[in-house]
Amino acid sequence: MISIFQKFESAGILGINRRIGEFILPNNPREFYPLVDDKWKTAELTRQFHVPMPKHYGVIDTFGGIQKTKDLVKDHPGFVVKPANGGMGNGILVITSSETSERGKIIYQKSDGKFLQEKELNHHISGILSGLYSLDGNSDTCILQERLECHPFFQEISFRGIPDIRVIVYLGYPVMAMLRLPTKESGGRANLHQGALGVGVNLVNGTLTHSVCNDKLIEIHPDTKQTLSGRVIPHWISILEMSSRCYDLSGLGYLGVDIVLDETRGPLLLEMNARPGLGIQIANREGLVGRLKLVERIRNSADGPKDRVHRILDEF
C-alpha cells in the first residue's frame, strides 16, 4: 500500500525535514542568518547593495527611549511598528493615522480601524523590547517604519492592509511565488498564519492562479468578494530580479523574499526569510521539489540576477 508520504513525494511536495536537510542546511551558512533575522541589519545591507526598502523613521532599543516614539513619528501620521527579530508577522502594528485629543494625548488608529491610546502603543513597544515577539525569545529592538500606500492593482482585491509577494529563491533563481492578501480575519496584515489569503502566481508572467485561506481552496476574496485568478501583478520581472539579487546580498542559497508594491516607488524589499514556509505549494497546487532540482541542472555560477531570471523562465 502506498502511504500518504509516498504520494506527496511522488507529487514533488517538499516536506519540512527534506527542506531543512537537503536545501537549508547545505546552502544557508549560520553566520549569515542574522542578516535576515534582524530587520535592522537587513536594512543596512540593502543600503549597501542599493536595494530599495520602505523608509525607517527610527529605532527604539531601550525602555527609556520609548518616550521618544512620538517625536520620531510626529511628521508621519501613518507608520509601522515592528520587532527587529520577529517572525510570522507577530508584533507588527500598522498605524494608519493619529490625532491629538483636547487633553494633549495622542490617539492612534490601527489598520483594522480600532483606536490605540499613546500609553497602549508604548506598552506594545515595551513588549517588543522585552523579546515577547522575537524568534529566540531574547530582548529585541523596535523599528519604526514607513507605512506604504497600497498600489492601485490591489485596491479592490485586498482588505485594508498592504499585500506582499513571497518569492522562493534557490541558488539565486526564483522558483515559486505567492501573493499574500490581507483579510478582515488577519487584521489587515498579509500573514497566512493570521488568516490572510495565499494566491499562487504564474512565475513566467505574474498572473494570479489558485487561492487558499486557512488551508482551504477558494476562488474569491472573502471580504472584497472579488475573483482573484487571471489578474496580472504589475512590475513582475522587476520583482523577480529583485528577489534574485537578495541571494547575492544575503549569501543564503535557499530563502524567501518578501516584496511589496508601493503606489509611487514600485517594488520594495520588505524582508527576507532564511526558513520560508511550505504553504506556497498549496497556493500554487504544485510541489517545490521539481523546480529546485531544475535549478540544480541549469544553474550557471556566472549568471547575474537578470541572467538567472531569464534562464529559469526559459524553462517554463
C-alpha positions in Angstrom: 0.0 0.0 0.0 1.3 3.4 -0.9 1.5 5.8 2.1 0.4 9.4 2.0 4.0 10.4 2.4 4.9 8.5 -0.8 2.1 10.2 -2.6 3.4 13.6 -1.6 6.9 12.6 -2.6 5.8 11.4 -6.0 3.9 14.7 -6.5 7.1 16.7 -5.8 5.8 18.1 -2.5 8.6 19.4 -0.3 8.3 18.5 3.4 9.8 20.1 6.4 12.6 17.6 7.0 13.7 17.5 3.4 13.6 21.3 3.2 15.9 21.5 6.2 18.3 18.6 5.4 18.6 19.0 1.6 18.2 22.7 0.9 18.6 24.9 4.0 21.5 23.3 5.9 23.8 22.8 2.9 23.1 26.3 1.4 22.4 28.7 4.3 25.6 29.3 6.4 24.6 30.0 10.0 26.7 33.1 10.2 24.5 34.8 7.6 21.2 34.2 9.5 21.4 37.5 11.5 21.5 39.4 8.2 17.9 38.4 7.5 16.6 37.6 11.0 17.4 41.1 12.2 15.4 43.5 10.1 17.6 46.5 11.1 20.7 44.6 9.8 18.7 43.8 6.6 18.0 47.5 6.1 21.7 48.4 6.5 22.6 45.6 4.0 20.1 46.8 1.4 21.5 50.3 1.6 24.9 48.9 0.7 23.5 47.0 -2.3 21.1 49.8 -3.3 18.0 47.6 -3.0 15.0 49.8 -2.2 13.1 49.3 1.1 10.5 51.2 3.0 12.0 54.1 4.9 12.9 53.8 8.5 12.0 56.6 10.9 13.9 55.4 13.8 14.8 52.6 16.2 13.9 52.1 19.9 16.4 49.9 21.7 16.0 50.9 25.3 13.0 51.2 27.6 14.0 54.8 28.3 13.8 55.5 24.6 10.1 54.6 24.3 9.1 58.2 25.2 10.8 59.5 22.0 8.5 57.4 19.8 6.0 60.3 19.3 8.9 62.6 18.3 10.2 60.1 15.7 6.8 59.7 14.0 5.3 63.2 14.6 5.7 64.1 10.9 4.2 60.8 9.8 0.5 60.2 10.6 0.9 56.6 9.4 3.7 54.3 10.3 4.6 50.7 11.1 5.9 49.3 14.5 7.7 46.0 14.2 10.2 43.9 16.2 13.6 43.7 14.5 13.9 40.0 15.2 10.2 39.0 14.9 8.7 36.3 12.7 5.3 35.3 11.1 4.0 38.9 11.4 3.9 38.7 15.2 4.3 42.0 17.0 3.7 44.1 13.9 1.4 47.1 14.4 0.2 49.2 11.5 -0.9 52.7 12.4 -2.9 54.5 9.7 -3.5 57.9 11.3 -3.1 59.8 14.6 -4.7 62.8 16.3 -4.1 64.7 19.5 -7.0 65.0 21.9 -8.1 68.1 23.8 -6.1 66.9 26.8 -3.0 66.7 24.6 -3.0 62.9 24.4 -2.2 61.2 21.1 -4.7 58.7 19.8 -3.6 56.3 17.0 -5.8 54.4 14.6 -4.7 50.9 13.6 -5.2 49.3 10.2 -8.2 47.3 11.4 -10.0 50.6 12.3 -9.5 50.2 16.1 -8.0 53.0 18.2 -5.0 52.9 20.4 -4.0 55.3 23.3 -0.5 56.6 23.5 0.2 54.5 26.6 -1.1 51.4 24.8 1.3 51.9 22.0 4.2 52.4 24.4 3.2 49.3 26.2 3.3 47.4 22.9 6.8 48.7 22.2 7.8 47.7 25.7 6.7 44.1 24.9 8.8 44.2 21.8 11.9 45.3 23.7 11.3 42.5 26.2 11.5 39.9 23.5 7.8 39.0 23.5 7.8 38.6 19.7 11.5 37.7 19.0 12.4 34.5 17.2 14.8 33.5 20.0 12.9 35.0 23.0 15.8 37.4 23.8 15.4 41.1 24.2 14.8 42.9 20.9 14.8 46.2 19.2 11.7 48.1 17.9 11.7 49.5 14.3 9.5 52.4 13.3 9.0 52.1 9.6 7.2 53.9 6.8 3.6 52.9 6.1 3.3 52.3 2.4 0.4 53.4 0.1 -1.4 50.4 -1.5 -0.7 50.0 -5.2 -3.9 50.6 -7.2 -3.7 47.0 -8.5 -4.6 45.7 -5.0 -7.3 48.2 -4.0 -10.3 46.1 -5.0 -8.8 42.7 -4.0 -7.3 43.4 -0.6 -8.8 44.2 2.8 -7.2 47.4 4.1 -3.6 46.4 4.7 -0.7 46.2 2.2 -0.3 42.9 0.3 3.1 41.4 -0.3 4.6 38.9 -2.7 6.7 36.0 -1.3 9.2 34.5 -3.8 11.2 31.4 -3.0 14.8 31.8 -4.3 17.1 28.8 -4.7 20.8 29.5 -5.5 19.8 32.9 -6.9 17.0 31.6 -9.1 13.3 32.4 -8.3 11.4 29.2 -8.4 7.9 29.8 -7.0 5.8 32.9 -5.9 2.7 33.6 -4.0 0.7 36.8 -3.4 -0.5 37.3 0.2 -3.6 39.3 0.6 -4.8 40.8 4.0 -8.3 39.9 5.2 -10.6 41.1 8.0 -9.6 38.0 9.9 -5.9 38.8 9.6 -6.5 42.3 10.9 -5.3 43.8 7.6 -2.0 42.0 7.7 -0.6 39.8 4.9 0.2 36.9 7.1 -1.2 33.4 6.3 -0.9 32.2 9.9 -3.3 35.0 10.9 -5.9 34.3 8.2 -4.5 36.2 5.1 -5.0 34.7 1.6 -2.3 33.0 -0.3 -2.6 33.2 -4.1 -0.5 31.2 -6.5 1.3 33.2 -9.2 2.4 32.1 -12.7 6.1 32.6 -12.4 6.5 33.5 -16.1 4.1 36.4 -16.4 2.8 37.2 -12.9 -0.8 36.0 -13.5 -2.7 35.0 -10.3 -3.9 31.4 -10.3 -5.2 29.5 -7.3 -6.1 30.8 -3.9 -6.0 29.4 -0.4 -7.2 30.7 3.0 -6.8 28.7 6.3 -5.7 25.7 4.2 -8.9 25.8 2.2 -9.0 26.4 -1.6 -11.2 29.4 -2.5 -11.9 31.4 -5.7 -13.0 34.8 -4.3 -11.7 37.1 -1.6 -14.0 36.6 1.5 -14.2 40.3 2.2 -14.0 42.1 -1.1 -16.0 39.4 -2.9 -13.7 39.8 -5.9 -12.5 37.0 -8.2 -8.7 36.8 -8.0 -7.5 34.5 -10.7 -6.4 35.9 -14.1 -5.2 39.3 -12.7 -1.6 40.2 -13.6 0.8 41.6 -11.0 2.5 44.8 -12.2 6.3 45.1 -12.4 6.6 41.3 -12.4 10.0 40.9 -14.0 11.4 43.6 -11.7 10.0 41.7 -8.7 11.8 38.5 -9.8 15.1 40.3 -10.5 14.9 42.0 -7.0 14.3 38.6 -5.4 17.3 37.1 -7.3 19.5 40.0 -6.1 18.7 39.0 -2.5 20.8 35.9 -3.0 23.8 38.0 -3.7 23.4 40.3 -0.7 22.3 37.7 1.9 24.7 34.8 1.0 21.8 32.4 1.6 21.1 29.8 -1.1 17.6 29.0 0.0 15.4 31.8 1.1 12.0 33.5 1.0 12.0 37.1 -0.3 9.0 39.3 0.6 8.4 42.3 -1.7 5.7 45.0 -1.6 4.4 47.2 -4.4 4.3 50.9 -3.5 2.0 53.2 -5.5 4.8 55.6 -6.4 8.1 53.7 -6.0 7.1 50.3 -7.3 8.7 47.1 -5.9 10.3 47.4 -2.4 12.0 44.7 -0.4 10.1 44.2 2.8 12.2 41.4 4.4 14.0 38.1 3.8 13.4 34.7 5.5 16.1 32.0 5.9 13.4 29.4 6.7 10.5 30.1 4.4 7.3 28.1 4.9 5.9 25.5 2.6 2.3 26.7 2.2 3.3 28.3 -1.1 3.0 24.9 -2.6 -0.7 24.7 -1.7 -1.4 28.1 -3.2 0.3 27.0 -6.4 -1.1 23.5 -6.3 2.4 22.3 -7.2 5.4 20.9 -5.3 8.7 22.7 -5.0 11.0 19.7 -5.5 10.8 19.6 -9.3 11.6 23.3 -9.6 14.5 23.1 -7.1 16.0 20.2 -9.0 15.6 22.1 -12.2 17.8 24.9 -10.8 20.5 22.4 -9.9 20.5 21.2 -13.5 20.6 24.6 -15.3 22.4 26.9 -12.9 25.4 28.9 -14.1 27.6 30.5 -11.4 28.5 33.3 -13.9 24.8 34.4 -14.1 23.8 37.8 -12.6 20.3 38.4 -11.3 18.8 39.3 -14.7 20.5 36.3 -16.3 19.2 34.0 -13.6 15.6 35.2 -14.1 15.7 34.8 -17.8 17.4 31.4 -17.6 14.7 30.0 -15.2 11.8 31.5 -17.1 13.0 30.0 -20.3 12.5 26.5 -18.8 8.7 27.1 -18.2 
